[in-house]
Amino acid sequence: MQTSVFDDNNAEYQEKLEAQPDPVLTAPYPADDAKQKELIKDYSADPYDHAVLKNSYRSNFEIAGGKTRPAETTNQLPMGDDSPMTHAEKRPRKPATGAQPSGNYQ
């Protein structure tokens, strides 16, 4: 059973559906504008001739807070000349075991 409010609302919805233009899939495409025509020329060109590969797009823009400093890699960190394992270091004694009761095995 439908109420009159539901039926009126449903009728209004059906009227709006019928008043809509053709579905998007069957409607004709709009004409190409200038930017689309330029992109068509670029995409239909030789693959090695695209504007992206020629690097014609630049990213020279300013970031809030100024320019960032160059990244520091491990190659720029100060390095020692000698390995710490090559020096004669005093290492603690090894624990005593059944085979080496004094713990002096090396």
DOKOLBA-654024 format. One record per residue: residue number from 1; residue in one letter; x, y, z of N, C-alpha, C in turn. Coordinates in pm, 1 decimal, padded with zeros to 6 digits. Layout:
<n:NUM | res:a | n_xx:X | n_yy:Y | n_zz:Z | ca_xx:X | ca_yy:Y | ca_zz:Z | c_xx:X | c_yy:Y | c_zz:Z>
...
//
This chain:
<n:1 | res:m | n_xx:00084.2 | n_yy:-00116.9 | n_zz:00000.0 | ca_xx:00000.0 | ca_yy:00000.0 | ca_zz:00000.0 | c_xx:00088.7 | c_yy:00123.3 | c_zz:00000.0>
<n:2 | res:q | n_xx:00062.5 | n_yy:00217.2 | n_zz:-00088.1 | ca_xx:00140.4 | ca_yy:00339.6 | ca_zz:-00097.7 | c_xx:00059.5 | c_yy:00457.4 | c_zz:-00045.8>
<n:3 | res:t | n_xx:00129.3 | n_yy:00544.1 | n_zz:00026.2 | ca_xx:00063.0 | ca_yy:00665.7 | ca_zz:00074.3 | c_xx:00061.7 | c_yy:00769.3 | c_zz:-00036.8>
<n:4 | res:s | n_xx:-00018.1 | n_yy:00871.0 | n_zz:-00021.3 | ca_xx:-00026.0 | ca_yy:00975.6 | ca_zz:-00124.5 | c_xx:00103.8 | c_yy:01056.8 | c_zz:-00130.5>
<n:5 | res:v | n_xx:00169.8 | n_yy:01075.4 | n_zz:-00017.0 | ca_xx:00297.7 | ca_yy:01149.2 | ca_zz:-00014.9 | c_xx:00403.0 | c_yy:01071.1 | c_zz:-00092.7>
<n:6 | res:f | n_xx:00409.3 | n_yy:00940.5 | n_zz:-00071.6 | ca_xx:00506.1 | ca_yy:00857.8 | ca_zz:-00143.1 | c_xx:00475.5 | c_yy:00858.1 | c_zz:-00292.7>
<n:7 | res:d | n_xx:00351.5 | n_yy:00849.3 | n_zz:-00328.9 | ca_xx:00312.8 | ca_yy:00846.6 | ca_zz:-00470.0 | c_xx:00344.0 | c_yy:00980.0 | c_zz:-00537.5>
<n:8 | res:d | n_xx:00318.4 | n_yy:01090.4 | n_zz:-00468.6 | ca_xx:00350.5 | ca_yy:01222.0 | ca_zz:-00525.3 | c_xx:00501.1 | c_yy:01238.3 | c_zz:-00543.1>
<n:9 | res:n | n_xx:00576.0 | n_yy:01194.0 | n_zz:-00444.5 | ca_xx:00722.0 | ca_yy:01203.8 | ca_zz:-00451.4 | c_xx:00775.6 | c_yy:01115.9 | c_zz:-00564.4>
<n:10 | res:n | n_xx:00720.7 | n_yy:00998.3 | n_zz:-00580.1 | ca_xx:00764.1 | ca_yy:00906.9 | ca_zz:-00684.5 | c_xx:00730.4 | c_yy:00963.6 | c_zz:-00822.4>
<n:11 | res:a | n_xx:00614.5 | n_yy:01027.4 | n_zz:-00835.9 | ca_xx:00575.5 | ca_yy:01087.9 | ca_zz:-00964.6 | c_xx:00669.7 | c_yy:01203.9 | c_zz:-00999.5>
<n:12 | res:e | n_xx:00705.2 | n_yy:01282.4 | n_zz:-00899.1 | ca_xx:00798.1 | ca_yy:01394.2 | ca_zz:-00921.9 | c_xx:00934.9 | c_yy:01342.1 | c_zz:-00966.4>
<n:13 | res:y | n_xx:00978.8 | n_yy:01233.4 | n_zz:-00904.9 | ca_xx:01107.6 | ca_yy:01173.5 | ca_zz:-00941.7 | c_xx:01103.6 | c_yy:01121.9 | c_zz:-01085.8>
<n:14 | res:q | n_xx:00994.6 | n_yy:01060.1 | n_zz:-01126.0 | ca_xx:00981.2 | ca_yy:01008.8 | ca_zz:-01262.6 | c_xx:00980.7 | c_yy:01123.1 | c_zz:-01364.1>
<n:15 | res:e | n_xx:00919.1 | n_yy:01234.1 | n_zz:-01331.4 | ca_xx:00918.0 | ca_yy:01349.6 | ca_zz:-01421.8 | c_xx:01059.0 | c_yy:01404.1 | c_zz:-01442.1>
<n:16 | res:k | n_xx:01136.9 | n_yy:01409.3 | n_zz:-01333.1 | ca_xx:01274.9 | ca_yy:01458.3 | ca_zz:-01343.9 | c_xx:01358.8 | c_yy:01363.6 | c_zz:-01429.1>
<n:17 | res:l | n_xx:01336.5 | n_yy:01234.7 | n_zz:-01415.7 | ca_xx:01411.1 | ca_yy:01138.1 | ca_zz:-01496.1 | c_xx:01379.1 | c_yy:01152.9 | c_zz:-01644.5>
<n:18 | res:e | n_xx:01252.3 | n_yy:01173.3 | n_zz:-01676.9 | ca_xx:01212.9 | ca_yy:01187.4 | ca_zz:-01816.3 | c_xx:01262.6 | c_yy:01318.5 | c_zz:-01876.2>
<n:19 | res:a | n_xx:01280.7 | n_yy:01421.0 | n_zz:-01793.4 | ca_xx:01326.0 | ca_yy:01551.1 | ca_zz:-01842.2 | c_xx:01477.1 | c_yy:01556.2 | c_zz:-01865.5>
<n:20 | res:q | n_xx:01550.6 | n_yy:01457.4 | n_zz:-01819.6 | ca_xx:01696.1 | ca_yy:01457.0 | ca_zz:-01837.3 | c_xx:01731.6 | c_yy:01438.6 | c_zz:-01984.2>
<n:21 | res:p | n_xx:01847.7 | n_yy:01491.9 | n_zz:-02026.7 | ca_xx:01890.3 | ca_yy:01471.7 | ca_zz:-02164.7 | c_xx:01931.6 | c_yy:01326.1 | c_zz:-02187.3>
<n:22 | res:d | n_xx:01970.6 | n_yy:01296.2 | n_zz:-02310.3 | ca_xx:02013.2 | ca_yy:01161.0 | ca_zz:-02344.9 | c_xx:02124.0 | c_yy:01114.2 | c_zz:-02251.4>
<n:23 | res:p | n_xx:02136.0 | n_yy:00985.3 | n_zz:-02231.7 | ca_xx:02245.6 | ca_yy:00935.3 | ca_zz:-02148.2 | c_xx:02382.0 | c_yy:00977.1 | c_zz:-02203.6>
<n:24 | res:v | n_xx:02477.5 | n_yy:00984.7 | n_zz:-02116.4 | ca_xx:02611.0 | ca_yy:01031.0 | ca_zz:-02153.0 | c_xx:02674.1 | c_yy:00940.2 | c_zz:-02258.7>
<n:25 | res:l | n_xx:02650.3 | n_yy:00811.6 | n_zz:-02251.4 | ca_xx:02715.1 | ca_yy:00719.1 | ca_zz:-02343.8 | c_xx:02665.8 | c_yy:00735.0 | c_zz:-02486.8>
<n:26 | res:t | n_xx:02541.7 | n_yy:00779.0 | n_zz:-02505.7 | ca_xx:02489.9 | ca_yy:00793.2 | ca_zz:-02641.5 | c_xx:02494.5 | c_yy:00937.0 | c_zz:-02690.8>
<n:27 | res:a | n_xx:02526.6 | n_yy:01032.4 | n_zz:-02602.9 | ca_xx:02535.1 | ca_yy:01172.8 | ca_zz:-02644.1 | c_xx:02662.7 | c_yy:01193.9 | c_zz:-02724.9>
<n:28 | res:p | n_xx:02660.4 | n_yy:01284.0 | n_zz:-02824.9 | ca_xx:02782.6 | ca_yy:01308.8 | ca_zz:-02903.5 | c_xx:02887.5 | c_yy:01382.3 | c_zz:-02819.9>
<n:29 | res:y | n_xx:03014.4 | n_yy:01360.3 | n_zz:-02856.7 | ca_xx:03123.9 | ca_yy:01427.9 | ca_zz:-02787.3 | c_xx:03123.6 | c_yy:01575.3 | c_zz:-02823.0>
<n:30 | res:p | n_xx:03161.7 | n_yy:01661.2 | n_zz:-02729.5 | ca_xx:03174.6 | ca_yy:01802.8 | ca_zz:-02763.9 | c_xx:03296.4 | c_yy:01823.0 | c_zz:-02854.1>
<n:31 | res:a | n_xx:03299.8 | n_yy:01934.0 | n_zz:-02924.8 | ca_xx:03411.7 | ca_yy:01963.9 | ca_zz:-03014.7 | c_xx:03538.8 | c_yy:01985.6 | c_zz:-02933.0>
<n:32 | res:d | n_xx:03654.3 | n_yy:01950.4 | n_zz:-02991.3 | ca_xx:03782.7 | ca_yy:01966.6 | ca_zz:-02923.6 | c_xx:03816.5 | c_yy:02114.4 | c_zz:-02909.4>
<n:33 | res:d | n_xx:03868.6 | n_yy:02150.2 | n_zz:-02791.6 | ca_xx:03914.8 | ca_yy:02287.7 | ca_zz:-02774.7 | c_xx:04062.3 | c_yy:02295.7 | c_zz:-02812.1>
<n:34 | res:a | n_xx:04124.1 | n_yy:02413.3 | n_zz:-02796.1 | ca_xx:04262.4 | ca_yy:02435.2 | ca_zz:-02840.5 | c_xx:04360.8 | c_yy:02346.0 | c_zz:-02763.8>
<n:35 | res:k | n_xx:04340.1 | n_yy:02331.2 | n_zz:-02634.1 | ca_xx:04432.7 | ca_yy:02249.9 | ca_zz:-02554.2 | c_xx:04425.2 | c_yy:02102.9 | c_zz:-02595.8>
<n:36 | res:q | n_xx:04303.5 | n_yy:02054.8 | n_zz:-02623.1 | ca_xx:04289.5 | ca_yy:01915.6 | ca_zz:-02665.5 | c_xx:04355.1 | c_yy:01892.8 | c_zz:-02801.0>
<n:37 | res:k | n_xx:04341.9 | n_yy:01988.6 | n_zz:-02892.3 | ca_xx:04405.4 | ca_yy:01974.8 | ca_zz:-03023.4 | c_xx:04557.7 | c_yy:01971.5 | c_zz:-03010.2>
<n:38 | res:e | n_xx:04611.8 | n_yy:02051.8 | n_zz:-02918.9 | ca_xx:04756.6 | ca_yy:02051.4 | ca_zz:-02895.1 | c_xx:04801.4 | c_yy:01916.0 | c_zz:-02838.5>
<n:39 | res:l | n_xx:04723.4 | n_yy:01861.0 | n_zz:-02745.1 | ca_xx:04758.3 | ca_yy:01731.4 | ca_zz:-02687.3 | c_xx:04745.4 | c_yy:01619.3 | c_zz:-02789.3>
<n:40 | res:i | n_xx:04647.3 | n_yy:01628.1 | n_zz:-02880.0 | ca_xx:04633.5 | ca_yy:01527.3 | ca_zz:-02984.6 | c_xx:04758.7 | c_yy:01524.5 | c_zz:-03071.2>
<n:41 | res:k | n_xx:04813.4 | n_yy:01641.8 | n_zz:-03104.4 | ca_xx:04936.3 | ca_yy:01648.9 | ca_zz:-03185.1 | c_xx:05052.8 | c_yy:01585.6 | c_zz:-03109.4>
<n:42 | res:d | n_xx:05060.0 | n_yy:01613.2 | n_zz:-02978.9 | ca_xx:05171.1 | ca_yy:01559.5 | ca_zz:-02899.1 | c_xx:05160.3 | c_yy:01408.1 | c_zz:-02886.6>
<n:43 | res:y | n_xx:05042.4 | n_yy:01354.8 | n_zz:-02856.9 | ca_xx:05026.1 | ca_yy:01210.8 | ca_zz:-02837.4 | c_xx:05036.6 | c_yy:01131.9 | c_zz:-02967.0>
<n:44 | res:s | n_xx:05004.4 | n_yy:01194.2 | n_zz:-03080.4 | ca_xx:05013.0 | ca_yy:01122.5 | ca_zz:-03207.0 | c_xx:05152.6 | c_yy:01131.6 | c_zz:-03268.6>
<n:45 | res:a | n_xx:05243.8 | n_yy:01203.3 | n_zz:-03204.8 | ca_xx:05381.0 | ca_yy:01216.6 | ca_zz:-03255.1 | c_xx:05460.1 | c_yy:01089.7 | c_zz:-03223.0>
<n:46 | res:d | n_xx:05583.7 | n_yy:01086.3 | n_zz:-03272.2 | ca_xx:05675.3 | ca_yy:00976.0 | ca_zz:-03244.1 | c_xx:05691.5 | c_yy:00961.5 | c_zz:-03092.5>
<n:47 | res:p | n_xx:05698.0 | n_yy:00840.8 | n_zz:-03039.0 | ca_xx:05707.9 | ca_yy:00824.3 | ca_zz:-02893.4 | c_xx:05827.5 | c_yy:00896.1 | c_zz:-02831.8>
<n:48 | res:y | n_xx:05936.6 | n_yy:00907.8 | n_zz:-02906.6 | ca_xx:06054.8 | ca_yy:00975.6 | ca_zz:-02852.4 | c_xx:06047.0 | c_yy:01125.7 | c_zz:-02872.4>
<n:49 | res:d | n_xx:05937.9 | n_yy:01173.4 | n_zz:-02928.2 | ca_xx:05922.6 | ca_yy:01315.0 | ca_zz:-02957.2 | c_xx:05818.3 | c_yy:01380.6 | c_zz:-02866.3>
<n:50 | res:h | n_xx:05769.9 | n_yy:01307.2 | n_zz:-02765.9 | ca_xx:05668.6 | ca_yy:01363.6 | ca_zz:-02676.8 | c_xx:05728.1 | c_yy:01476.2 | c_zz:-02593.7>
<n:51 | res:a | n_xx:05642.9 | n_yy:01569.6 | n_zz:-02555.6 | ca_xx:05688.4 | ca_yy:01684.5 | ca_zz:-02477.2 | c_xx:05741.4 | c_yy:01641.7 | c_zz:-02341.0>
<n:52 | res:v | n_xx:05685.2 | n_yy:01536.0 | n_zz:-02284.0 | ca_xx:05731.6 | ca_yy:01490.5 | ca_zz:-02152.4 | c_xx:05875.3 | c_yy:01439.1 | c_zz:-02161.9>
<n:53 | res:l | n_xx:05905.1 | n_yy:01363.7 | n_zz:-02268.1 | ca_xx:06040.3 | ca_yy:01310.7 | ca_zz:-02282.3 | c_xx:06140.3 | c_yy:01419.8 | c_zz:-02318.7>
<n:54 | res:k | n_xx:06094.4 | n_yy:01523.2 | n_zz:-02385.4 | ca_xx:06183.4 | ca_yy:01635.6 | ca_zz:-02416.7 | c_xx:06205.4 | c_yy:01723.7 | c_zz:-02294.8>
<n:55 | res:n | n_xx:06131.9 | n_yy:01693.5 | n_zz:-02188.4 | ca_xx:06141.5 | ca_yy:01768.3 | ca_zz:-02062.8 | c_xx:06104.7 | c_yy:01914.6 | c_zz:-02083.6>
<n:56 | res:s | n_xx:05999.9 | n_yy:01937.3 | n_zz:-02160.5 | ca_xx:05956.9 | ca_yy:02074.9 | ca_zz:-02181.4 | c_xx:05877.6 | c_yy:02127.0 | c_zz:-02062.4>
<n:57 | res:y | n_xx:05827.7 | n_yy:02035.8 | n_zz:-01980.4 | ca_xx:05757.7 | ca_yy:02078.3 | ca_zz:-01859.5 | c_xx:05862.7 | c_yy:02099.9 | c_zz:-01751.0>
<n:58 | res:r | n_xx:05859.3 | n_yy:02213.5 | n_zz:-01689.4 | ca_xx:05956.8 | ca_yy:02245.4 | ca_zz:-01584.9 | c_xx:05886.8 | c_yy:02254.6 | c_zz:-01450.4>
<n:59 | res:s | n_xx:05959.5 | n_yy:02225.3 | n_zz:-01348.5 | ca_xx:05904.3 | ca_yy:02235.1 | ca_zz:-01213.8 | c_xx:05982.7 | c_yy:02339.3 | c_zz:-01135.0>
<n:60 | res:n | n_xx:06001.6 | n_yy:02453.5 | n_zz:-01193.8 | ca_xx:06070.4 | ca_yy:02562.2 | ca_zz:-01124.3 | c_xx:05966.4 | c_yy:02645.3 | c_zz:-01050.9>
<n:61 | res:f | n_xx:05932.6 | n_yy:02604.4 | n_zz:-00932.7 | ca_xx:05837.1 | ca_yy:02679.1 | ca_zz:-00853.4 | c_xx:05892.4 | c_yy:02690.9 | c_zz:-00712.9>
<n:62 | res:e | n_xx:05844.5 | n_yy:02790.2 | n_zz:-00642.6 | ca_xx:05897.5 | ca_yy:02818.0 | ca_zz:-00510.1 | c_xx:05812.7 | c_yy:02748.3 | c_zz:-00405.2>
<n:63 | res:i | n_xx:05878.3 | n_yy:02689.9 | n_zz:-00308.8 | ca_xx:05811.3 | ca_yy:02618.9 | ca_zz:-00201.1 | c_xx:05805.0 | c_yy:02710.9 | c_zz:-00080.2>
<n:64 | res:a | n_xx:05698.1 | n_yy:02704.4 | n_zz:-00006.0 | ca_xx:05685.3 | ca_yy:02786.0 | ca_zz:00114.0 | c_xx:05799.4 | c_yy:02754.0 | c_zz:00208.9>
<n:65 | res:g | n_xx:05863.0 | n_yy:02856.2 | n_zz:00260.6 | ca_xx:05974.4 | ca_yy:02837.0 | ca_zz:00352.1 | c_xx:06109.1 | c_yy:02844.9 | c_zz:00283.4>
<n:66 | res:g | n_xx:06112.2 | n_yy:02875.7 | n_zz:00155.5 | ca_xx:06238.7 | ca_yy:02890.0 | ca_zz:00083.6 | c_xx:06285.5 | c_yy:02759.5 | c_zz:00023.7>
<n:67 | res:k | n_xx:06403.4 | n_yy:02765.2 | n_zz:-00035.5 | ca_xx:06459.0 | ca_yy:02647.1 | ca_zz:-00101.1 | c_xx:06513.9 | c_yy:02549.7 | c_zz:00002.5>
<n:68 | res:t | n_xx:06501.1 | n_yy:02424.8 | n_zz:-00025.6 | ca_xx:06555.6 | ca_yy:02323.5 | ca_zz:00063.7 | c_xx:06703.4 | c_yy:02302.7 | c_zz:00031.1>
<n:69 | res:r | n_xx:06778.8 | n_yy:02264.4 | n_zz:00130.1 | ca_xx:06921.3 | ca_yy:02240.5 | ca_zz:00106.1 | c_xx:06937.9 | c_yy:02105.5 | c_zz:00037.2>
<n:70 | res:p | n_xx:07047.9 | n_yy:02087.1 | n_zz:-00032.3 | ca_xx:07068.4 | ca_yy:01959.4 | ca_zz:-00100.9 | c_xx:07072.8 | c_yy:01843.6 | c_zz:-00001.3>
<n:71 | res:a | n_xx:07031.6 | n_yy:01729.4 | n_zz:-00045.6 | ca_xx:07029.8 | ca_yy:01611.4 | ca_zz:00040.8 | c_xx:07172.0 | c_yy:01569.2 | c_zz:00075.2>
<n:72 | res:e | n_xx:07189.9 | n_yy:01518.7 | n_zz:00196.1 | ca_xx:07320.5 | ca_yy:01471.1 | ca_zz:00240.0 | c_xx:07317.0 | c_yy:01319.4 | c_zz:00242.8>
<n:73 | res:t | n_xx:07406.6 | n_yy:01258.7 | n_zz:00170.7 | ca_xx:07412.0 | ca_yy:01113.1 | ca_zz:00166.3 | c_xx:07525.7 | c_yy:01063.2 | c_zz:00253.9>
<n:74 | res:t | n_xx:07538.6 | n_yy:00933.1 | n_zz:00266.8 | ca_xx:07646.0 | ca_yy:00877.7 | ca_zz:00349.7 | c_xx:07783.1 | c_yy:00901.9 | c_zz:00289.6>
<n:75 | res:n | n_xx:07790.0 | n_yy:00936.4 | n_zz:00162.8 | ca_xx:07919.9 | ca_yy:00966.9 | ca_zz:00102.3 | c_xx:07977.3 | c_yy:01096.5 | c_zz:00156.0>
<n:76 | res:q | n_xx:07890.7 | n_yy:01190.0 | n_zz:00201.3 | ca_xx:07940.8 | ca_yy:01316.1 | ca_zz:00254.1 | c_xx:07971.2 | c_yy:01310.8 | c_zz:00404.3>
<n:77 | res:l | n_xx:07933.9 | n_yy:01204.3 | n_zz:00471.0 | ca_xx:07961.4 | ca_yy:01194.1 | ca_zz:00614.4 | c_xx:08109.8 | c_yy:01169.0 | c_zz:00637.8>
<n:78 | res:p | n_xx:08165.0 | n_yy:01221.7 | n_zz:00748.4 | ca_xx:08306.4 | ca_yy:01198.4 | ca_zz:00775.5 | c_xx:08331.7 | c_yy:01050.3 | c_zz:00806.5>
<n:79 | res:m | n_xx:08433.2 | n_yy:00997.5 | n_zz:00744.0 | ca_xx:08466.2 | ca_yy:00856.4 | ca_zz:00762.7 | c_xx:08605.4 | c_yy:00844.9 | c_zz:00825.0>
<n:80 | res:g | n_xx:08623.8 | n_yy:00742.6 | n_zz:00907.3 | ca_xx:08755.7 | ca_yy:00715.6 | ca_zz:00962.9 | c_xx:08840.5 | c_yy:00640.6 | c_zz:00860.9>
<n:81 | res:d | n_xx:08971.6 | n_yy:00645.8 | n_zz:00879.4 | ca_xx:09060.8 | ca_yy:00577.6 | ca_zz:00786.1 | c_xx:09078.8 | c_yy:00430.7 | c_zz:00822.9>
<n:82 | res:d | n_xx:09068.7 | n_yy:00399.0 | n_zz:00949.8 | ca_xx:09094.6 | ca_yy:00262.2 | ca_zz:00994.4 | c_xx:08966.4 | c_yy:00199.0 | c_zz:01046.9>
<n:83 | res:s | n_xx:08958.4 | n_yy:00071.6 | n_zz:01032.2 | ca_xx:08846.2 | ca_yy:-00002.4 | ca_zz:01086.7 | c_xx:08869.3 | c_yy:-00023.6 | c_zz:01236.0>
<n:84 | res:p | n_xx:08767.1 | n_yy:-00013.6 | n_zz:01317.8 | ca_xx:08786.1 | ca_yy:-00036.1 | ca_zz:01461.1 | c_xx:08820.0 | c_yy:-00181.5 | c_zz:01492.9>
<n:85 | res:m | n_xx:08795.9 | n_yy:-00271.9 | n_zz:01401.3 | ca_xx:08825.1 | ca_yy:-00411.7 | ca_zz:01426.5 | c_xx:08971.4 | c_yy:-00446.4 | c_zz:01401.3>
<n:86 | res:t | n_xx:09045.9 | n_yy:-00358.4 | n_zz:01334.2 | ca_xx:09185.3 | ca_yy:-00391.1 | ca_zz:01303.7 | c_xx:09280.8 | c_yy:-00350.1 | c_zz:01414.8>
<n:87 | res:h | n_xx:09237.3 | n_yy:-00265.3 | n_zz:01504.5 | ca_xx:09325.4 | ca_yy:-00222.2 | ca_zz:01613.4 | c_xx:09332.9 | c_yy:-00331.4 | c_zz:01719.9>
<n:88 | res:a | n_xx:09446.8 | n_yy:-00334.4 | n_zz:01787.1 | ca_xx:09462.5 | ca_yy:-00430.8 | ca_zz:01896.4 | c_xx:09381.4 | c_yy:-00380.1 | c_zz:02014.6>
<n:89 | res:e | n_xx:09264.5 | n_yy:-00435.3 | n_zz:02032.2 | ca_xx:09177.9 | ca_yy:-00392.9 | ca_zz:02140.8 | c_xx:09180.6 | c_yy:-00496.6 | c_zz:02251.5>
<n:90 | res:k | n_xx:09164.0 | n_yy:-00448.4 | n_zz:02370.5 | ca_xx:09156.9 | ca_yy:-00536.7 | ca_zz:02485.3 | c_xx:09012.1 | c_yy:-00582.8 | c_zz:02496.5>
<n:91 | res:r | n_xx:08989.2 | n_yy:-00708.9 | n_zz:02465.8 | ca_xx:08855.0 | ca_yy:-00762.9 | ca_zz:02471.2 | c_xx:08837.1 | c_yy:-00837.8 | c_zz:02603.8>
<n:92 | res:p | n_xx:08715.7 | n_yy:-00844.5 | n_zz:02653.3 | ca_xx:08695.3 | ca_yy:-00914.8 | ca_zz:02779.6 | c_xx:08718.7 | c_yy:-01065.0 | c_zz:02762.3>
<n:93 | res:r | n_xx:08752.1 | n_yy:-01129.4 | n_zz:02873.6 | ca_xx:08776.8 | ca_yy:-01273.1 | ca_zz:02869.6 | c_xx:08650.0 | c_yy:-01347.2 | c_zz:02834.7>
<n:94 | res:k | n_xx:08667.1 | n_yy:-01456.9 | n_zz:02766.2 | ca_xx:08553.1 | ca_yy:-01541.3 | ca_zz:02734.8 | c_xx:08520.3 | c_yy:-01625.0 | c_zz:02857.5>
<n:95 | res:p | n_xx:08395.9 | n_yy:-01664.4 | n_zz:02870.5 | ca_xx:08358.0 | ca_yy:-01740.5 | ca_zz:02990.1 | c_xx:08420.0 | c_yy:-01880.3 | c_zz:02988.3>
<n:96 | res:a | n_xx:08442.5 | n_yy:-01929.8 | n_zz:03105.1 | ca_xx:08499.9 | ca_yy:-02063.7 | ca_zz:03118.4 | c_xx:08397.4 | c_yy:-02167.9 | c_zz:03077.4>
<n:97 | res:t | n_xx:08446.3 | n_yy:-02269.3 | n_zz:03007.1 | ca_xx:08359.6 | ca_yy:-02380.5 | ca_zz:02966.1 | c_xx:08422.7 | c_yy:-02510.2 | c_zz:03011.9>
<n:98 | res:g | n_xx:08356.4 | n_yy:-02621.2 | n_zz:02984.9 | ca_xx:08411.9 | ca_yy:-02750.3 | ca_zz:03023.3 | c_xx:08537.4 | c_yy:-02782.1 | c_zz:02944.7>
<n:99 | res:a | n_xx:08547.2 | n_yy:-02744.4 | n_zz:02818.3 | ca_xx:08665.0 | ca_yy:-02772.5 | ca_zz:02737.3 | c_xx:08779.3 | c_yy:-02676.5 | c_zz:02770.0>
<n:100 | res:q | n_xx:08746.6 | n_yy:-02551.7 | n_zz:02805.2 | ca_xx:08847.4 | ca_yy:-02452.0 | ca_zz:02840.7 | c_xx:08811.2 | c_yy:-02392.4 | c_zz:02977.9>
<n:101 | res:p | n_xx:08854.8 | n_yy:-02458.5 | n_zz:03085.2 | ca_xx:08814.3 | ca_yy:-02412.2 | ca_zz:03217.8 | c_xx:08869.3 | c_yy:-02274.4 | c_zz:03252.8>
<n:102 | res:s | n_xx:08981.4 | n_yy:-02234.7 | n_zz:03192.3 | ca_xx:09036.0 | ca_yy:-02102.6 | ca_zz:03224.7 | c_xx:08969.9 | c_yy:-01992.2 | c_zz:03143.1>
<n:103 | res:g | n_xx:08901.7 | n_yy:-02028.1 | n_zz:03033.2 | ca_xx:08836.0 | ca_yy:-01928.0 | ca_zz:02950.4 | c_xx:08929.0 | c_yy:-01853.7 | c_zz:02859.1>
<n:104 | res:n | n_xx:09051.7 | n_yy:-01904.8 | n_zz:02834.7 | ca_xx:09147.9 | ca_yy:-01833.7 | ca_zz:02753.0 | c_xx:09152.2 | c_yy:-01882.0 | c_zz:02608.2>
<n:105 | res:y | n_xx:09053.1 | n_yy:-01946.5 | n_zz:02561.7 | ca_xx:09057.6 | ca_yy:-01994.8 | ca_zz:02422.9 | c_xx:09032.5 | c_yy:-01877.5 | c_zz:02328.5>
<n:106 | res:q | n_xx:09094.2 | n_yy:-01881.8 | n_zz:02214.2 | ca_xx:09079.6 | ca_yy:-01772.0 | ca_zz:02115.0 | c_xx:09027.0 | c_yy:-01822.0 | c_zz:01987.2>
//
